[in-house]
């Protein structure tokens, strides 16, 4: 008998009792290779003593101090560390407890920035279809994941959604990658002009789309064009790196690969590496200055902002990523995993695309490679593969609704950066078995 409210009432889950590097061990002693880092969270694996000791030291010093009264050394140090490595003019860090909170803060900050500057009509957020930005009402409103949005449609805030940059499905045969990127980026300008530039507050996007599309990076030039359009019309660019940031794509900040600098940037997941719940919203000096020289008060907040123990974990994680050269390791091991996936599945009749960056990779499953036809959603292939992988001792992240919230299946992989070469073979072998199990069911 349990009183836990699970994600699904039919779930009967094993109990995780310990971690060993890239593995989670349950109460029966079974070991699971964590090939998705939970949800792209556990970048350092599950037994990093440096991180746990940093948290213990902070708890011994002071476990909590409300940010309405105090700051803390851990929070100050983490903010300094992030800004020292952040792209562009990012200058301030607002520490929260997770990704949805980071996105909520970003949306509200964008709105207040325009208010402080005397442009109260700027209230609309533009996002992309088949995106995901979190599960709170504001974040869910920005997200374009139709399956997640549908039950709560009457509660959601009205926001605009334009096309994703999804070359595998949407690039035409008669256009180059750059031409395709320009075409879909220009949808942003079309929407801004249709609504009126004076009404648009911000555009939000994931540099590499995570769970909803399965590790889809933009084509070259796409984000440069987006940045140009935002600047032209005074629209803030919010980049959501909650899943793809903090070294996951082989860059500490995922937007570095695209050479763009956001006005606001959201991180979480890998920031705490699973050792503590933490997220952050970073903003430019100009945005902070608008608040500072205006009302002075950001009208937002949660009880656990800047939690000292969470900040201590974040500080230790970012330090580990930088000092141990783990971002480069993510890039290098990602290339090796990508090669292994292509070697095993590159000609598989039901793997249509293999994509991603660093240790953030996706496989799109198809009923037919030539036509890119999808499997019948009623088959629930993604769920079947997830269950089969788990039975084999592999944790991966299959999802359905890749194309439109209903059709399409993919598998997301995001293992810890400490992944060893021998474990790549184990991962690919178990994944191949799980896919075959799923297809045979």
Secondary structure by P-SEA (a helix, b strand, c coil): cccccccccccbbbbbccccccccccccccccccccccccccccccccaaaaaaaaaaaaacccccccccccaaaaaaaaaaaacccccccbbbbcccaaaaaaaaaaaaaaaaaaaccccccbbbbbccccccccaaaaaacccccccccccccccbbbbcccccccccccccccaaaaaaaaaaaaaaaaaaaccccccbbbbbccccccccccccccaaaaaaaaaaaaccbbbbbccccccccccccccccccccccccbbbbccccccccccccbbbbcaaaaaaaaaccccccccccccccaaaaaaaaaaaaaaaaaaaaaaaaaaaaaaaaaaaaacccccccccccccccbbbbbbbcccccccccccccaaaaaaaaaaaaacbbbbbbccccccccccbbbbbccccccaaaaaaaaaaaaaaaaaaaac
